[in-house]
Amino acid sequence: MTPIEFDGSPTPSLGVEWEFALTDKVSGDLSNSAADLFTLVSEHCPARRDKVHKELLRNTVEIVTGICRDTPEAMADLTATLAAVRAQTEELGVDLYGAGTHPFAQWSTQLLTEGHRYAELIERTQWWGRQMLIWGVHVHVGISHRDKVLPILGALLNYYPHLLALSASSPMWAGQDTGYASNRAMMFQQLPTAGLPFQFATWAEFESFVADQKMTGIIDHINEIRWDIRPSPHLGTIEVRVCDGMTNVADLAAVVALIHCLVVDLDRRLEAGETLPQMAPWLVQENKWRAARYGLDAIVILDSACTERLVTDDLADLLTRLQPIARDLNCVAELARVGDLAAHGASYQRQRAVYRKTRDLREVVRSVVTELS
Protein backbone atom coordinates (compact mmCIF):
# COMPACT_ATOMS: atom_id res chain seq x y z
CA MET A 1 0.00 0.00 0.00
CA THR A 2 1.49 3.33 -1.09
CA PRO A 3 1.40 6.02 1.63
CA ILE A 4 -0.55 9.17 0.81
CA GLU A 5 1.50 12.18 1.79
CA PHE A 6 -0.46 15.16 3.09
CA ASP A 7 1.31 18.43 2.28
CA GLY A 8 0.10 20.28 5.36
CA SER A 9 -0.67 23.98 5.20
CA PRO A 10 1.05 26.12 7.84
CA THR A 11 -2.00 28.43 8.05
CA PRO A 12 -5.74 27.92 7.53
CA SER A 13 -5.47 29.21 3.97
CA LEU A 14 -8.46 29.55 1.70
CA GLY A 15 -9.15 28.71 -1.94
CA VAL A 16 -12.42 28.89 -3.88
CA GLU A 17 -13.56 27.31 -7.14
CA TRP A 18 -16.74 28.74 -8.70
CA GLU A 19 -18.43 26.95 -11.61
CA PHE A 20 -20.58 28.75 -14.17
CA ALA A 21 -22.73 27.66 -17.05
CA LEU A 22 -22.66 29.63 -20.29
CA THR A 23 -26.10 30.68 -21.52
CA ASP A 24 -27.12 32.26 -24.79
CA LYS A 25 -28.13 35.91 -24.37
CA VAL A 26 -31.18 35.54 -26.61
CA SER A 27 -32.60 32.09 -25.90
CA GLY A 28 -31.32 31.59 -22.35
CA ASP A 29 -30.37 28.03 -23.27
CA LEU A 30 -26.95 26.55 -22.56
CA SER A 31 -24.18 27.44 -24.98
CA ASN A 32 -21.33 25.06 -25.86
CA SER A 33 -18.88 27.93 -26.29
CA ALA A 34 -16.39 27.41 -23.46
CA ALA A 35 -13.48 26.65 -25.81
CA ASP A 36 -13.98 29.96 -27.63
CA LEU A 37 -14.17 31.77 -24.30
CA PHE A 38 -10.90 30.23 -23.13
CA THR A 39 -9.25 31.40 -26.34
CA LEU A 40 -10.47 34.96 -25.86
CA VAL A 41 -9.39 35.06 -22.22
CA SER A 42 -5.92 33.78 -23.15
CA GLU A 43 -5.59 36.44 -25.87
CA HIS A 44 -6.95 39.43 -24.00
CA CYS A 45 -6.39 38.60 -20.30
CA PRO A 46 -3.26 36.41 -20.17
CA ALA A 47 -2.64 37.28 -16.52
CA ARG A 48 -5.94 35.61 -15.61
CA ARG A 49 -6.00 32.61 -17.94
CA ASP A 50 -4.58 30.21 -15.34
CA LYS A 51 -7.55 31.02 -13.11
CA VAL A 52 -10.15 30.00 -15.71
CA HIS A 53 -10.52 26.22 -16.07
CA LYS A 54 -12.39 23.83 -18.32
CA GLU A 55 -14.79 21.22 -17.01
CA LEU A 56 -16.56 18.08 -18.27
CA LEU A 57 -18.89 19.87 -20.67
CA ARG A 58 -18.25 22.68 -23.13
CA ASN A 59 -21.04 24.75 -21.58
CA THR A 60 -19.05 25.24 -18.36
CA VAL A 61 -16.20 27.38 -17.08
CA GLU A 62 -14.68 27.39 -13.62
CA ILE A 63 -13.08 30.43 -12.01
CA VAL A 64 -10.57 29.75 -9.23
CA THR A 65 -8.59 31.76 -6.71
CA GLY A 66 -4.99 31.44 -5.72
CA ILE A 67 -4.05 30.64 -2.12
CA CYS A 68 -5.75 33.32 -0.01
CA ARG A 69 -5.57 34.34 3.63
CA ASP A 70 -9.24 35.14 4.15
CA THR A 71 -12.64 35.61 2.54
CA PRO A 72 -12.15 39.26 1.45
CA GLU A 73 -8.93 38.33 -0.35
CA ALA A 74 -10.61 35.35 -2.03
CA MET A 75 -13.54 37.48 -3.16
CA ALA A 76 -11.22 40.15 -4.55
CA ASP A 77 -9.34 37.48 -6.50
CA LEU A 78 -12.54 35.96 -7.89
CA THR A 79 -14.01 39.34 -8.73
CA ALA A 80 -10.96 40.33 -10.76
CA THR A 81 -11.07 37.10 -12.76
CA LEU A 82 -14.83 37.37 -13.15
CA ALA A 83 -14.47 40.84 -14.65
CA ALA A 84 -11.84 39.58 -17.09
CA VAL A 85 -14.06 36.70 -18.22
CA ARG A 86 -17.19 38.79 -18.54
CA ALA A 87 -15.33 41.26 -20.71
CA GLN A 88 -15.05 38.46 -23.29
CA THR A 89 -18.54 36.93 -23.05
CA GLU A 90 -20.14 39.86 -24.89
CA GLU A 91 -18.26 38.96 -28.08
CA LEU A 92 -19.65 35.43 -27.91
CA GLY A 93 -23.21 36.50 -27.09
CA VAL A 94 -23.29 34.53 -23.86
CA ASP A 95 -23.82 35.18 -20.15
CA LEU A 96 -22.37 33.58 -17.04
CA TYR A 97 -25.06 31.67 -15.18
CA GLY A 98 -24.35 30.85 -11.54
CA ALA A 99 -26.76 28.24 -10.19
CA GLY A 100 -26.74 24.52 -9.46
CA THR A 101 -28.84 23.51 -12.49
CA HIS A 102 -30.38 25.11 -15.57
CA PRO A 103 -34.20 25.22 -15.56
CA PHE A 104 -34.91 23.89 -19.05
CA ALA A 105 -31.73 22.77 -20.87
CA GLN A 106 -31.62 19.26 -22.35
CA TRP A 107 -28.58 17.07 -21.70
CA SER A 108 -28.70 15.52 -25.16
CA THR A 109 -27.59 18.75 -26.86
CA GLN A 110 -24.50 19.30 -24.70
CA LEU A 111 -20.98 18.65 -25.99
CA LEU A 112 -18.19 16.94 -24.09
CA THR A 113 -14.92 18.76 -23.51
CA GLU A 114 -12.07 17.13 -25.43
CA GLY A 115 -9.76 14.99 -23.32
CA HIS A 116 -9.19 11.35 -22.39
CA ARG A 117 -10.22 11.86 -18.76
CA TYR A 118 -13.63 13.24 -19.69
CA ALA A 119 -14.26 10.64 -22.40
CA GLU A 120 -13.39 7.84 -19.99
CA LEU A 121 -15.75 9.23 -17.35
CA ILE A 122 -18.66 9.26 -19.80
CA GLU A 123 -17.79 5.82 -21.15
CA ARG A 124 -17.98 4.44 -17.64
CA THR A 125 -20.96 6.34 -16.26
CA GLN A 126 -23.04 6.47 -19.48
CA TRP A 127 -26.55 7.97 -19.02
CA TRP A 128 -25.87 9.28 -15.54
CA GLY A 129 -22.64 10.91 -16.61
CA ARG A 130 -24.32 12.61 -19.57
CA GLN A 131 -27.01 13.94 -17.23
CA MET A 132 -24.54 15.99 -15.20
CA LEU A 133 -25.77 19.48 -16.12
CA ILE A 134 -24.80 20.68 -12.67
CA TRP A 135 -22.61 23.45 -11.25
CA GLY A 136 -21.20 23.96 -7.78
CA VAL A 137 -18.78 25.80 -5.53
CA HIS A 138 -15.77 24.14 -3.93
CA VAL A 139 -13.98 25.66 -0.93
CA HIS A 140 -10.51 24.57 0.24
CA VAL A 141 -9.29 25.27 3.78
CA GLY A 142 -5.70 24.58 4.77
CA ILE A 143 -5.00 21.98 7.47
CA SER A 144 -1.63 21.75 9.17
CA HIS A 145 -1.35 17.97 9.67
CA ARG A 146 -2.92 14.90 8.15
CA ASP A 147 -4.03 13.51 11.53
CA LYS A 148 -6.46 16.42 11.84
CA VAL A 149 -8.10 15.89 8.47
CA LEU A 150 -10.46 13.00 9.13
CA PRO A 151 -11.71 14.15 12.58
CA ILE A 152 -12.45 17.61 11.14
CA LEU A 153 -14.07 16.13 8.04
CA GLY A 154 -16.30 13.88 10.14
CA ALA A 155 -17.40 16.72 12.41
CA LEU A 156 -17.95 19.03 9.46
CA LEU A 157 -20.58 16.63 8.14
CA ASN A 158 -22.80 17.75 11.03
CA TYR A 159 -23.07 21.11 9.23
CA TYR A 160 -23.69 19.65 5.80
CA PRO A 161 -27.40 20.55 5.78
CA HIS A 162 -26.68 24.13 6.84
CA LEU A 163 -24.31 24.66 3.91
CA LEU A 164 -26.55 22.96 1.36
CA ALA A 165 -29.69 24.78 2.50
CA LEU A 166 -27.99 28.18 2.25
CA SER A 167 -26.52 27.53 -1.20
CA ALA A 168 -29.40 25.56 -2.74
CA SER A 169 -30.04 26.92 -6.23
CA SER A 170 -31.24 24.00 -8.32
CA PRO A 171 -34.99 23.54 -7.94
CA MET A 172 -35.74 23.04 -11.65
CA TRP A 173 -34.65 20.43 -14.15
CA ALA A 174 -35.55 19.89 -17.82
CA GLY A 175 -38.54 22.23 -17.64
CA GLN A 176 -39.95 20.90 -14.38
CA ASP A 177 -39.91 22.01 -10.75
CA THR A 178 -38.41 18.99 -9.04
CA GLY A 179 -39.81 19.80 -5.60
CA TYR A 180 -36.23 19.89 -4.31
CA ALA A 181 -34.27 22.94 -3.23
CA SER A 182 -31.12 21.23 -4.53
CA ASN A 183 -31.71 18.74 -7.30
CA ARG A 184 -27.98 19.01 -8.04
CA ALA A 185 -27.13 17.28 -4.75
CA MET A 186 -29.36 14.35 -5.70
CA MET A 187 -27.98 14.18 -9.25
CA PHE A 188 -24.29 14.30 -8.45
CA GLN A 189 -24.37 11.42 -5.98
CA GLN A 190 -25.32 9.05 -8.81
CA LEU A 191 -21.71 8.99 -10.01
CA PRO A 192 -19.85 5.97 -8.60
CA THR A 193 -17.25 7.87 -6.56
CA ALA A 194 -19.42 10.87 -5.62
CA GLY A 195 -21.74 11.54 -2.68
CA LEU A 196 -21.10 11.54 1.03
CA PRO A 197 -17.61 10.55 2.22
CA PHE A 198 -16.92 7.45 4.23
CA GLN A 199 -16.11 8.30 7.84
CA PHE A 200 -12.69 6.79 8.50
CA ALA A 201 -11.14 6.86 11.96
CA THR A 202 -7.49 6.94 10.86
CA TRP A 203 -5.39 8.09 7.91
CA ALA A 204 -4.24 4.49 7.43
CA GLU A 205 -7.86 3.46 6.83
CA PHE A 206 -8.17 6.18 4.20
CA GLU A 207 -4.94 5.01 2.54
CA SER A 208 -6.25 1.44 2.49
CA PHE A 209 -9.50 2.61 0.89
CA VAL A 210 -7.64 4.51 -1.83
CA ALA A 211 -5.42 1.49 -2.47
CA ASP A 212 -8.50 -0.70 -2.93
CA GLN A 213 -10.03 1.83 -5.30
CA LYS A 214 -6.90 1.86 -7.45
CA MET A 215 -6.37 -1.90 -7.29
CA THR A 216 -9.88 -2.59 -8.60
CA GLY A 217 -9.73 0.09 -11.29
CA ILE A 218 -12.42 2.29 -9.75
CA ILE A 219 -10.03 5.24 -9.85
CA ASP A 220 -6.64 5.96 -11.36
CA HIS A 221 -5.97 9.09 -9.33
CA ILE A 222 -7.10 10.26 -5.90
CA ASN A 223 -8.79 13.31 -7.48
CA GLU A 224 -11.34 10.94 -8.99
CA ILE A 225 -12.82 10.48 -5.52
CA ARG A 226 -15.56 13.08 -5.88
CA TRP A 227 -16.97 13.16 -2.36
CA ASP A 228 -19.02 16.11 -1.13
CA ILE A 229 -16.24 16.75 1.39
CA ARG A 230 -12.82 15.24 0.73
CA PRO A 231 -9.16 15.51 1.67
CA SER A 232 -6.94 17.16 -0.95
CA PRO A 233 -3.56 15.81 0.17
CA HIS A 234 -1.44 17.51 -2.51
CA LEU A 235 -2.89 20.90 -1.55
CA GLY A 236 -2.90 20.33 2.20
CA THR A 237 -6.61 21.13 2.47
CA ILE A 238 -10.05 19.86 3.22
CA GLU A 239 -12.19 20.53 0.16
CA VAL A 240 -15.87 21.28 0.82
CA ARG A 241 -17.91 20.47 -2.31
CA VAL A 242 -21.36 20.53 -0.71
CA CYS A 243 -22.63 23.78 -2.19
CA ASP A 244 -24.71 24.42 -5.28
CA GLY A 245 -23.54 27.07 -7.72
CA MET A 246 -23.89 30.54 -6.22
CA THR A 247 -25.70 33.34 -8.02
CA ASN A 248 -23.83 36.38 -6.73
CA VAL A 249 -20.64 37.43 -4.97
CA ALA A 250 -22.29 38.50 -1.71
CA ASP A 251 -24.00 35.13 -1.16
CA LEU A 252 -20.81 33.33 -2.12
CA ALA A 253 -18.78 35.38 0.35
CA ALA A 254 -21.23 34.50 3.12
CA VAL A 255 -21.00 30.77 2.53
CA VAL A 256 -17.22 30.85 2.08
CA ALA A 257 -16.85 32.73 5.37
CA LEU A 258 -19.07 30.19 7.14
CA ILE A 259 -17.02 27.26 5.82
CA HIS A 260 -13.74 28.95 6.75
CA CYS A 261 -14.98 29.67 10.28
CA LEU A 262 -16.39 26.17 10.77
CA VAL A 263 -13.17 24.43 9.74
CA VAL A 264 -10.97 26.72 11.85
CA ASP A 265 -13.29 26.33 14.84
CA LEU A 266 -13.12 22.54 14.58
CA ASP A 267 -9.34 22.68 14.12
CA ARG A 268 -8.92 24.77 17.27
CA ARG A 269 -11.19 22.52 19.29
CA LEU A 270 -9.19 19.51 18.17
CA GLU A 271 -5.94 21.27 19.10
CA ALA A 272 -7.40 21.95 22.55
CA GLY A 273 -7.88 18.22 23.10
CA GLU A 274 -11.59 17.97 22.37
CA THR A 275 -12.99 14.85 20.74
CA LEU A 276 -14.99 16.28 17.88
CA PRO A 277 -18.64 15.16 17.68
CA GLN A 278 -19.69 12.95 14.78
CA MET A 279 -23.01 11.49 13.77
CA ALA A 280 -23.78 8.07 12.37
CA PRO A 281 -23.67 7.87 8.58
CA TRP A 282 -27.40 7.20 8.33
CA LEU A 283 -28.13 10.45 10.17
CA VAL A 284 -25.74 12.39 7.95
CA GLN A 285 -27.41 10.87 4.90
CA GLU A 286 -30.86 11.84 6.15
CA ASN A 287 -29.69 15.40 6.79
CA LYS A 288 -28.39 15.65 3.23
CA TRP A 289 -31.74 14.53 1.86
CA ARG A 290 -33.71 16.88 4.10
CA ALA A 291 -31.62 19.90 3.11
CA ALA A 292 -31.80 18.97 -0.58
CA ARG A 293 -35.56 18.53 -0.38
CA TYR A 294 -36.62 21.36 1.92
CA GLY A 295 -33.72 23.83 1.86
CA LEU A 296 -34.05 26.51 4.53
CA ASP A 297 -37.29 24.89 5.77
CA ALA A 298 -35.50 21.66 6.67
CA ILE A 299 -35.75 20.21 10.16
CA VAL A 300 -32.26 18.80 10.65
CA ILE A 301 -30.71 16.29 13.03
CA LEU A 302 -28.08 17.92 15.23
CA ASP A 303 -26.41 15.11 17.16
CA SER A 304 -26.20 11.41 17.89
CA ALA A 305 -29.09 11.78 20.35
CA CYS A 306 -31.26 12.69 17.32
CA THR A 307 -32.07 16.18 18.54
CA GLU A 308 -33.93 18.00 15.75
CA ARG A 309 -34.24 21.68 14.94
CA LEU A 310 -35.16 24.04 12.12
CA VAL A 311 -31.95 24.68 10.21
CA THR A 312 -32.33 28.47 10.24
CA ASP A 313 -32.76 28.50 14.03
CA ASP A 314 -29.59 26.47 14.43
CA LEU A 315 -27.78 28.76 11.99
CA ALA A 316 -28.65 31.79 14.13
CA ASP A 317 -26.98 30.27 17.19
CA LEU A 318 -24.07 29.02 15.11
CA LEU A 319 -23.34 32.52 13.79
CA THR A 320 -23.22 33.89 17.32
CA ARG A 321 -20.83 31.16 18.41
CA LEU A 322 -18.54 31.72 15.44
CA GLN A 323 -18.21 35.50 15.82
CA PRO A 324 -14.82 35.35 17.62
CA ILE A 325 -13.49 33.08 14.87
CA ALA A 326 -14.80 35.48 12.23
CA ARG A 327 -12.92 38.36 13.87
CA ASP A 328 -9.71 36.36 13.73
CA LEU A 329 -10.33 35.45 10.08
CA ASN A 330 -11.29 38.98 8.98
CA CYS A 331 -14.77 37.96 7.80
CA VAL A 332 -17.20 39.44 10.33
CA ALA A 333 -19.28 41.23 7.70
CA GLU A 334 -19.31 38.25 5.36
CA LEU A 335 -20.38 35.85 8.11
CA ALA A 336 -23.16 38.24 9.16
CA ARG A 337 -24.48 38.01 5.59
CA VAL A 338 -25.36 34.36 6.31
CA GLY A 339 -28.10 35.60 8.61
CA ASP A 340 -29.46 37.89 5.90
CA LEU A 341 -29.43 35.06 3.38
CA ALA A 342 -31.30 32.76 5.74
CA ALA A 343 -33.87 35.47 6.52
CA HIS A 344 -34.49 36.77 3.00
CA GLY A 345 -34.27 33.58 1.01
CA ALA A 346 -31.84 31.42 -0.93
CA SER A 347 -31.52 31.25 -4.71
CA TYR A 348 -33.93 28.32 -5.07
CA GLN A 349 -36.63 30.43 -3.42
CA ARG A 350 -35.89 33.45 -5.60
CA GLN A 351 -36.01 31.35 -8.76
CA ARG A 352 -39.38 29.88 -7.82
CA ALA A 353 -40.72 33.35 -7.05
CA VAL A 354 -39.74 34.55 -10.53
CA TYR A 355 -41.42 31.57 -12.14
CA ARG A 356 -44.62 32.03 -10.11
CA LYS A 357 -44.76 35.62 -11.32
CA THR A 358 -43.81 35.13 -14.98
CA ARG A 359 -44.53 31.46 -15.79
CA ASP A 360 -41.48 31.72 -18.06
CA LEU A 361 -38.34 29.66 -17.45
CA ARG A 362 -36.33 32.04 -19.62
CA GLU A 363 -37.12 34.73 -17.06
CA VAL A 364 -35.72 32.45 -14.38
CA VAL A 365 -32.47 32.24 -16.34
CA ARG A 366 -32.48 36.01 -16.81
CA SER A 367 -32.99 36.58 -13.08
CA VAL A 368 -30.00 34.38 -12.20
CA VAL A 369 -27.81 36.09 -14.79
CA THR A 370 -28.89 39.52 -13.55
CA GLU A 371 -27.96 38.71 -9.95
CA LEU A 372 -24.33 38.41 -10.98
CA SER A 373 -24.32 41.99 -12.33
C-alpha positions in Angstrom: 0.0 0.0 0.0 1.5 3.3 -1.1 1.4 6.0 1.6 -0.6 9.2 0.8 1.5 12.2 1.8 -0.5 15.2 3.1 1.3 18.4 2.3 0.1 20.3 5.4 -0.7 24.0 5.2 1.1 26.1 7.8 -2.0 28.4 8.0 -5.7 27.9 7.5 -5.5 29.2 4.0 -8.5 29.6 1.7 -9.2 28.7 -1.9 -12.4 28.9 -3.9 -13.6 27.3 -7.1 -16.7 28.7 -8.7 -18.4 27.0 -11.6 -20.6 28.8 -14.2 -22.7 27.7 -17.0 -22.7 29.6 -20.3 -26.1 30.7 -21.5 -27.1 32.3 -24.8 -28.1 35.9 -24.4 -31.2 35.5 -26.6 -32.6 32.1 -25.9 -31.3 31.6 -22.4 -30.4 28.0 -23.3 -27.0 26.5 -22.6 -24.2 27.4 -25.0 -21.3 25.1 -25.9 -18.9 27.9 -26.3 -16.4 27.4 -23.5 -13.5 26.6 -25.8 -14.0 30.0 -27.6 -14.2 31.8 -24.3 -10.9 30.2 -23.1 -9.2 31.4 -26.3 -10.5 35.0 -25.9 -9.4 35.1 -22.2 -5.9 33.8 -23.2 -5.6 36.4 -25.9 -7.0 39.4 -24.0 -6.4 38.6 -20.3 -3.3 36.4 -20.2 -2.6 37.3 -16.5 -5.9 35.6 -15.6 -6.0 32.6 -17.9 -4.6 30.2 -15.3 -7.6 31.0 -13.1 -10.2 30.0 -15.7 -10.5 26.2 -16.1 -12.4 23.8 -18.3 -14.8 21.2 -17.0 -16.6 18.1 -18.3 -18.9 19.9 -20.7 -18.3 22.7 -23.1 -21.0 24.7 -21.6 -19.1 25.2 -18.4 -16.2 27.4 -17.1 -14.7 27.4 -13.6 -13.1 30.4 -12.0 -10.6 29.8 -9.2 -8.6 31.8 -6.7 -5.0 31.4 -5.7 -4.0 30.6 -2.1 -5.7 33.3 0.0 -5.6 34.3 3.6 -9.2 35.1 4.1 -12.6 35.6 2.5 -12.1 39.3 1.5 -8.9 38.3 -0.4 -10.6 35.4 -2.0 -13.5 37.5 -3.2 -11.2 40.1 -4.6 -9.3 37.5 -6.5 -12.5 36.0 -7.9 -14.0 39.3 -8.7 -11.0 40.3 -10.8 -11.1 37.1 -12.8 -14.8 37.4 -13.1 -14.5 40.8 -14.6 -11.8 39.6 -17.1 -14.1 36.7 -18.2 -17.2 38.8 -18.5 -15.3 41.3 -20.7 -15.1 38.5 -23.3 -18.5 36.9 -23.0 -20.1 39.9 -24.9 -18.3 39.0 -28.1 -19.7 35.4 -27.9 -23.2 36.5 -27.1 -23.3 34.5 -23.9 -23.8 35.2 -20.2 -22.4 33.6 -17.0 -25.1 31.7 -15.2 -24.4 30.8 -11.5 -26.8 28.2 -10.2 -26.7 24.5 -9.5 -28.8 23.5 -12.5 -30.4 25.1 -15.6 -34.2 25.2 -15.6 -34.9 23.9 -19.1 -31.7 22.8 -20.9 -31.6 19.3 -22.3 -28.6 17.1 -21.7 -28.7 15.5 -25.2 -27.6 18.8 -26.9 -24.5 19.3 -24.7 -21.0 18.6 -26.0 -18.2 16.9 -24.1 -14.9 18.8 -23.5 -12.1 17.1 -25.4 -9.8 15.0 -23.3 -9.2 11.4 -22.4 -10.2 11.9 -18.8 -13.6 13.2 -19.7 -14.3 10.6 -22.4 -13.4 7.8 -20.0 -15.7 9.2 -17.4 -18.7 9.3 -19.8 -17.8 5.8 -21.1 -18.0 4.4 -17.6 -21.0 6.3 -16.3 -23.0 6.5 -19.5 -26.5 8.0 -19.0 -25.9 9.3 -15.5 -22.6 10.9 -16.6 -24.3 12.6 -19.6 -27.0 13.9 -17.2 -24.5 16.0 -15.2 -25.8 19.5 -16.1 -24.8 20.7 -12.7 -22.6 23.4 -11.2 -21.2 24.0 -7.8 -18.8 25.8 -5.5 -15.8 24.1 -3.9 -14.0 25.7 -0.9 -10.5 24.6 0.2 -9.3 25.3 3.8 -5.7 24.6 4.8 -5.0 22.0 7.5 -1.6 21.8 9.2 -1.3 18.0 9.7 -2.9 14.9 8.1 -4.0 13.5 11.5 -6.5 16.4 11.8 -8.1 15.9 8.5 -10.5 13.0 9.1 -11.7 14.1 12.6 -12.5 17.6 11.1 -14.1 16.1 8.0 -16.3 13.9 10.1 -17.4 16.7 12.4 -17.9 19.0 9.5 -20.6 16.6 8.1 -22.8 17.8 11.0 -23.1 21.1 9.2 -23.7 19.6 5.8 -27.4 20.6 5.8 -26.7 24.1 6.8 -24.3 24.7 3.9 -26.6 23.0 1.4 -29.7 24.8 2.5 -28.0 28.2 2.2 -26.5 27.5 -1.2 -29.4 25.6 -2.7 -30.0 26.9 -6.2 -31.2 24.0 -8.3 -35.0 23.5 -7.9 -35.7 23.0 -11.7 -34.7 20.4 -14.2 -35.6 19.9 -17.8 -38.5 22.2 -17.6 -39.9 20.9 -14.4 -39.9 22.0 -10.8 -38.4 19.0 -9.0 -39.8 19.8 -5.6 -36.2 19.9 -4.3 -34.3 22.9 -3.2 -31.1 21.2 -4.5 -31.7 18.7 -7.3 -28.0 19.0 -8.0 -27.1 17.3 -4.7 -29.4 14.4 -5.7 -28.0 14.2 -9.3 -24.3 14.3 -8.5 -24.4 11.4 -6.0 -25.3 9.1 -8.8 -21.7 9.0 -10.0 -19.9 6.0 -8.6 -17.3 7.9 -6.6 -19.4 10.9 -5.6 -21.7 11.5 -2.7 -21.1 11.5 1.0 -17.6 10.6 2.2 -16.9 7.5 4.2 -16.1 8.3 7.8 -12.7 6.8 8.5 -11.1 6.9 12.0 -7.5 6.9 10.9 -5.4 8.1 7.9 -4.2 4.5 7.4 -7.9 3.5 6.8 -8.2 6.2 4.2 -4.9 5.0 2.5 -6.2 1.4 2.5 -9.5 2.6 0.9 -7.6 4.5 -1.8 -5.4 1.5 -2.5 -8.5 -0.7 -2.9 -10.0 1.8 -5.3 -6.9 1.9 -7.5 -6.4 -1.9 -7.3 -9.9 -2.6 -8.6 -9.7 0.1 -11.3 -12.4 2.3 -9.8 -10.0 5.2 -9.8 -6.6 6.0 -11.4 -6.0 9.1 -9.3 -7.1 10.3 -5.9 -8.8 13.3 -7.5 -11.3 10.9 -9.0 -12.8 10.5 -5.5 -15.6 13.1 -5.9 -17.0 13.2 -2.4 -19.0 16.1 -1.1 -16.2 16.8 1.4 -12.8 15.2 0.7 -9.2 15.5 1.7 -6.9 17.2 -1.0 -3.6 15.8 0.2 -1.4 17.5 -2.5 -2.9 20.9 -1.6 -2.9 20.3 2.2 -6.6 21.1 2.5 -10.0 19.9 3.2 -12.2 20.5 0.2 -15.9 21.3 0.8 -17.9 20.5 -2.3 -21.4 20.5 -0.7 -22.6 23.8 -2.2 -24.7 24.4 -5.3 -23.5 27.1 -7.7 -23.9 30.5 -6.2 -25.7 33.3 -8.0 -23.8 36.4 -6.7 -20.6 37.4 -5.0 -22.3 38.5 -1.7 -24.0 35.1 -1.2 -20.8 33.3 -2.1 -18.8 35.4 0.3 -21.2 34.5 3.1 -21.0 30.8 2.5 -17.2 30.8 2.1 -16.9 32.7 5.4 -19.1 30.2 7.1 -17.0 27.3 5.8 -13.7 29.0 6.7 -15.0 29.7 10.3 -16.4 26.2 10.8 -13.2 24.4 9.7 -11.0 26.7 11.9 -13.3 26.3 14.8 -13.1 22.5 14.6 -9.3 22.7 14.1 -8.9 24.8 17.3 -11.2 22.5 19.3 -9.2 19.5 18.2 -5.9 21.3 19.1 -7.4 21.9 22.6 -7.9 18.2 23.1 -11.6 18.0 22.4 -13.0 14.8 20.7 -15.0 16.3 17.9 -18.6 15.2 17.7 -19.7 13.0 14.8 -23.0 11.5 13.8 -23.8 8.1 12.4 -23.7 7.9 8.6 -27.4 7.2 8.3 -28.1 10.4 10.2 -25.7 12.4 7.9 -27.4 10.9 4.9 -30.9 11.8 6.1 -29.7 15.4 6.8 -28.4 15.6 3.2 -31.7 14.5 1.9 -33.7 16.9 4.1 -31.6 19.9 3.1 -31.8 19.0 -0.6 -35.6 18.5 -0.4 -36.6 21.4 1.9 -33.7 23.8 1.9 -34.0 26.5 4.5 -37.3 24.9 5.8 -35.5 21.7 6.7 -35.7 20.2 10.2 -32.3 18.8 10.6 -30.7 16.3 13.0 -28.1 17.9 15.2 -26.4 15.1 17.2 -26.2 11.4 17.9 -29.1 11.8 20.4 -31.3 12.7 17.3 -32.1 16.2 18.5 -33.9 18.0 15.8 -34.2 21.7 14.9 -35.2 24.0 12.1 -32.0 24.7 10.2 -32.3 28.5 10.2 -32.8 28.5 14.0 -29.6 26.5 14.4 -27.8 28.8 12.0 -28.6 31.8 14.1 -27.0 30.3 17.2 -24.1 29.0 15.1 -23.3 32.5 13.8 -23.2 33.9 17.3 -20.8 31.2 18.4 -18.5 31.7 15.4 -18.2 35.5 15.8 -14.8 35.4 17.6 -13.5 33.1 14.9 -14.8 35.5 12.2 -12.9 38.4 13.9 -9.7 36.4 13.7 -10.3 35.5 10.1 -11.3 39.0 9.0 -14.8 38.0 7.8 -17.2 39.4 10.3 -19.3 41.2 7.7 -19.3 38.3 5.4 -20.4 35.9 8.1 -23.2 38.2 9.2 -24.5 38.0 5.6 -25.4 34.4 6.3 -28.1 35.6 8.6 -29.5 37.9 5.9 -29.4 35.1 3.4 -31.3 32.8 5.7 -33.9 35.5 6.5 -34.5 36.8 3.0 -34.3 33.6 1.0 -31.8 31.4 -0.9 -31.5 31.3 -4.7 -33.9 28.3 -5.1 -36.6 30.4 -3.4 -35.9 33.4 -5.6 -36.0 31.3 -8.8 -39.4 29.9 -7.8 -40.7 33.4 -7.0 -39.7 34.5 -10.5 -41.4 31.6 -12.1 -44.6 32.0 -10.1 -44.8 35.6 -11.3 -43.8 35.1 -15.0 -44.5 31.5 -15.8 -41.5 31.7 -18.1 -38.3 29.7 -17.5 -36.3 32.0 -19.6 -37.1 34.7 -17.1 -35.7 32.4 -14.4 -32.5 32.2 -16.3 -32.5 36.0 -16.8 -33.0 36.6 -13.1 -30.0 34.4 -12.2 -27.8 36.1 -14.8 -28.9 39.5 -13.5 -28.0 38.7 -9.9 -24.3 38.4 -11.0 -24.3 42.0 -12.3 
